[in-house]
Amino acid sequence: MILEDEVVLITGVGAGLGAQLARRAVAEGAKVVMAARSKRVTAEIQAEAGGAAIAVECDVRQEADCALAVETAVGHFGKLTGLVNSAYAHPGFEDLLETRDEALRDGIEVILHGALRMTRLAVPQLKAAGGGSIVNVGTMATRKPLRGQGGYAVAKAAMACATKYLAIELGEDGIRVNQAVMGWMDGPGVRFYLQMTAEGAGVPEQDIYDDIASRNPLGRIPTDRSCAGAILMLLSRYCSEVTGAVLDVNGGEHIPP
């Protein structure tokens, strides 16, 4: 198990990637604190985990909520060794100049400032544990612009830049900081998109799936469960010498030069 004896805090635990991250982290031996605004999904995982996972209601825009999540990890499991910043807010699917300032600010507040806020509070505990690992969850919308994703991509791009600086600044404390860039993920959100798009176009849902899947060498849309594994690898001791890196997790749809 690649995360044995690790204590990992995951933000943004919802029905998709966040839930799979929590489930797989437990399966890999970690103790997990699941930070989420809703406890519906986290309650199910907590029941499955048999004491290895605990849920905390957390809005990463709120300092007190973030502090409680970190305190919960240390209070229940004795330490904190890993953090996954997965919480996000999507400002909407309008063109960038049509995106309301309020929505754009909220996206940046959750994605960038939420990650920095949680990291700032987690770092003293990671230091106390002798070092640790932070993974920020990025998006391929920053690499391959798609109309209607501008507001979301801008916030994630800011997080990507912050990841590089944090890697430099925290390395001397034995804290690694990396980014996993996610593409299409076959989970609840994409399944809803497939259904909605197919109905709108009057074609079978499989046709929409096949079109998306054909864009990458693996010929499929990676599942959110399999994508979660790549993030957990970056958290693990298998990547002990990796920091400041960007890992593309998109089935090869984007292959860096």
C-alpha positions as CSV (number, residue, x, y, z in Angstrom):
1,M,0.0,0.0,0.0
2,I,1.6,3.2,-1.2
3,L,0.1,5.5,1.5
4,E,0.6,3.3,4.6
5,D,1.0,5.4,7.8
6,E,0.2,8.6,5.9
7,V,-2.5,11.1,7.1
8,V,-4.0,12.9,4.1
9,L,-6.4,15.9,4.0
10,I,-8.5,16.2,0.8
11,T,-10.5,19.2,0.0
12,G,-13.5,19.4,-2.3
13,V,-14.7,15.8,-1.6
14,G,-17.8,15.5,-3.7
15,A,-19.4,12.8,-5.9
16,G,-16.7,12.7,-8.5
17,L,-12.9,12.9,-8.2
18,G,-12.9,13.9,-4.5
19,A,-14.8,10.8,-3.5
20,Q,-12.6,8.5,-5.5
21,L,-9.5,10.2,-4.0
22,A,-10.8,9.5,-0.5
23,R,-11.8,5.9,-1.2
24,R,-8.5,5.0,-2.9
25,A,-6.4,6.8,-0.3
26,V,-8.0,4.6,2.4
27,A,-7.5,1.5,0.3
28,E,-3.8,2.4,0.0
29,G,-3.4,2.6,3.7
30,A,-3.9,6.3,4.5
31,K,-6.0,7.9,7.2
32,V,-8.1,10.5,5.5
33,V,-9.8,13.7,6.5
34,M,-12.4,14.7,3.9
35,A,-13.1,18.4,3.7
36,A,-16.4,19.2,1.9
37,R,-19.3,21.6,2.0
38,S,-21.7,18.8,1.9
39,K,-21.5,15.6,4.1
40,R,-23.8,13.5,1.9
41,V,-21.0,11.8,0.0
42,T,-18.5,11.9,2.8
43,A,-20.9,10.2,5.2
44,E,-21.0,7.2,2.9
45,I,-17.3,7.0,2.6
46,Q,-16.8,7.4,6.3
47,A,-19.2,4.5,6.9
48,E,-17.2,2.3,4.5
49,A,-13.8,3.3,5.8
50,G,-14.3,1.8,9.3
51,G,-12.5,4.6,11.2
52,A,-9.9,5.3,8.6
53,A,-11.7,8.4,7.3
54,I,-13.5,11.3,8.9
55,A,-15.5,14.1,7.3
56,V,-15.3,17.8,8.2
57,E,-17.7,20.4,6.8
58,C,-15.4,22.9,5.2
59,D,-15.7,25.9,2.9
60,V,-12.2,26.7,1.9
61,R,-13.1,30.4,1.6
62,Q,-13.4,30.4,5.4
63,E,-10.2,30.5,7.5
64,A,-11.9,28.9,10.5
65,D,-13.2,25.9,8.4
66,C,-9.7,25.3,7.0
67,A,-8.2,25.4,10.5
68,L,-10.7,23.0,11.8
69,A,-9.9,20.5,9.0
70,V,-6.2,20.6,9.8
71,E,-6.9,20.4,13.6
72,T,-9.2,17.4,12.9
73,A,-6.4,15.5,11.1
74,V,-4.0,16.0,14.0
75,G,-6.5,15.5,16.7
76,H,-7.9,12.2,15.3
77,F,-4.8,10.7,13.6
78,G,-1.9,12.4,15.4
79,K,-0.3,14.1,12.4
80,L,-0.7,15.4,8.9
81,T,1.6,14.3,6.1
82,G,-0.4,15.0,2.9
83,L,-2.7,17.6,1.4
84,V,-4.7,17.4,-1.9
85,N,-6.2,20.8,-2.9
86,S,-9.1,19.6,-5.0
87,A,-11.9,22.1,-4.0
88,Y,-13.1,24.3,-6.9
89,A,-15.9,26.6,-8.0
90,H,-16.8,27.0,-11.6
91,P,-17.6,30.7,-12.6
92,G,-19.9,29.6,-15.4
93,F,-19.6,28.7,-19.0
94,E,-19.8,32.1,-20.5
95,D,-17.0,33.8,-22.6
96,L,-14.4,35.3,-20.3
97,L,-15.5,38.9,-20.9
98,E,-19.1,37.9,-20.3
99,T,-18.3,36.2,-17.0
100,R,-19.5,38.3,-14.0
101,D,-16.7,39.7,-11.9
102,E,-18.4,38.3,-8.8
103,A,-18.4,34.8,-10.2
104,L,-14.8,35.1,-11.4
105,R,-13.7,36.4,-8.0
106,D,-15.4,33.5,-6.3
107,G,-13.7,31.0,-8.6
108,I,-10.3,32.5,-7.8
109,E,-11.2,32.7,-4.1
110,V,-11.9,29.0,-3.9
111,I,-9.4,27.6,-6.3
112,L,-6.4,29.8,-5.6
113,H,-6.9,31.4,-2.3
114,G,-8.6,28.3,-0.8
115,A,-5.6,26.2,-1.8
116,L,-3.2,28.8,-0.4
117,R,-5.2,29.2,2.8
118,M,-5.3,25.4,3.4
119,T,-1.6,25.1,2.5
120,R,-0.6,27.9,4.9
121,L,-2.4,26.1,7.8
122,A,-1.2,22.7,6.9
123,V,2.5,23.5,6.5
124,P,3.3,23.7,10.2
125,Q,1.9,20.2,10.7
126,L,3.7,18.9,7.7
127,K,6.9,20.3,9.1
128,A,6.2,18.7,12.5
129,A,5.7,15.3,10.8
130,G,9.2,15.6,9.2
131,G,7.9,16.7,5.8
132,G,5.1,15.8,3.5
133,S,3.5,16.2,0.1
134,I,1.0,18.6,-1.4
135,V,-0.8,18.0,-4.7
136,N,-2.8,20.7,-6.4
137,V,-5.4,19.5,-8.9
138,G,-5.2,21.4,-12.2
139,T,-7.2,21.2,-15.5
140,M,-6.3,20.7,-19.1
141,A,-8.4,23.8,-19.8
142,T,-5.2,25.7,-19.0
143,R,-3.4,23.8,-21.7
144,K,-6.0,23.4,-24.4
145,P,-8.4,26.4,-24.3
146,L,-12.1,25.5,-24.7
147,R,-14.6,28.2,-25.2
148,G,-16.7,28.7,-22.1
149,Q,-14.0,27.6,-19.7
150,G,-12.1,30.9,-19.5
151,G,-13.0,31.9,-16.0
152,Y,-12.3,28.4,-14.6
153,A,-9.0,28.1,-16.5
154,V,-7.8,31.5,-15.3
155,A,-8.2,30.5,-11.6
156,K,-6.5,27.1,-12.2
157,A,-3.7,28.8,-14.1
158,A,-3.0,30.9,-11.0
159,M,-2.9,27.8,-8.9
160,A,-0.5,26.2,-11.3
161,C,1.9,29.2,-11.0
162,A,1.5,29.1,-7.2
163,T,2.5,25.4,-7.2
164,K,5.9,26.1,-8.7
165,Y,6.7,28.8,-6.2
166,L,5.5,26.7,-3.3
167,A,7.8,23.9,-4.5
168,I,10.7,26.2,-4.3
169,E,9.8,27.8,-1.0
170,L,8.8,24.6,0.9
171,G,11.4,22.2,-0.4
172,E,13.9,23.1,2.4
173,D,11.3,21.9,4.9
174,G,11.0,18.5,3.1
175,I,7.6,19.4,1.7
176,R,7.0,18.5,-1.9
177,V,4.5,20.4,-4.0
178,N,3.2,19.1,-7.4
179,Q,0.3,19.5,-9.8
180,A,-1.8,16.9,-11.5
181,V,-3.5,18.2,-14.6
182,M,-6.8,16.5,-15.2
183,G,-8.6,16.2,-18.5
184,W,-11.9,14.6,-19.3
185,M,-12.9,12.2,-16.4
186,D,-15.6,9.6,-16.7
187,G,-17.7,10.2,-13.6
188,P,-21.0,11.8,-12.6
189,G,-20.2,15.3,-14.1
190,V,-19.1,13.9,-17.5
191,R,-22.0,11.5,-17.6
192,F,-24.4,14.4,-17.1
193,Y,-22.7,16.3,-19.9
194,L,-22.9,13.3,-22.2
195,Q,-26.6,12.8,-21.6
196,M,-27.3,16.6,-22.0
197,T,-25.2,16.9,-25.2
198,A,-26.7,13.8,-26.7
199,E,-30.2,14.9,-26.1
200,G,-29.5,18.3,-27.5
201,A,-28.0,16.9,-30.6
202,G,-30.5,14.1,-31.0
203,V,-27.8,11.4,-31.2
204,P,-26.9,8.4,-29.0
205,E,-24.9,9.2,-25.8
206,Q,-22.3,6.7,-27.0
207,D,-21.6,8.9,-30.1
208,I,-20.6,11.8,-27.8
209,Y,-18.5,9.5,-25.7
210,D,-16.7,8.1,-28.7
211,D,-16.0,11.6,-30.1
212,I,-14.3,12.6,-26.9
213,A,-12.5,9.3,-26.5
214,S,-11.1,9.5,-30.0
215,R,-9.1,12.6,-29.1
216,N,-6.5,10.7,-27.1
217,P,-4.2,7.7,-27.8
218,L,-5.8,5.4,-25.2
219,G,-9.2,5.7,-27.0
220,R,-11.2,6.2,-23.8
221,I,-12.2,8.8,-21.3
222,P,-10.2,8.0,-18.2
223,T,-12.4,7.3,-15.2
224,D,-12.2,9.6,-12.1
225,R,-11.2,6.5,-10.1
226,S,-8.2,5.8,-12.3
227,C,-7.2,9.5,-12.4
228,A,-7.3,9.6,-8.6
229,G,-4.5,7.0,-8.6
230,A,-2.1,9.3,-10.3
231,I,-2.7,12.0,-7.7
232,L,-2.1,9.5,-4.9
233,M,1.1,8.4,-6.5
234,L,2.4,12.0,-6.3
235,L,1.5,12.0,-2.6
236,S,3.3,8.8,-2.0
237,R,6.9,8.1,-1.1
238,Y,7.3,6.6,-4.6
239,C,7.6,10.3,-5.7
240,S,10.0,11.3,-2.9
241,E,12.3,13.1,-5.4
242,V,9.6,14.8,-7.3
243,T,8.6,18.4,-6.6
244,G,7.5,21.3,-8.8
245,A,6.4,18.8,-11.4
246,V,3.3,18.7,-13.6
247,L,1.7,15.3,-14.3
248,D,-0.7,15.2,-17.2
249,V,-3.6,12.8,-16.4
250,N,-5.7,12.8,-19.5
251,G,-5.1,9.6,-21.5
252,G,-2.6,11.3,-23.7
253,E,-4.9,14.0,-25.1
254,H,-2.2,16.5,-24.3
255,I,1.4,15.3,-24.7
256,P,3.9,18.0,-23.8
257,P,6.7,18.7,-26.3
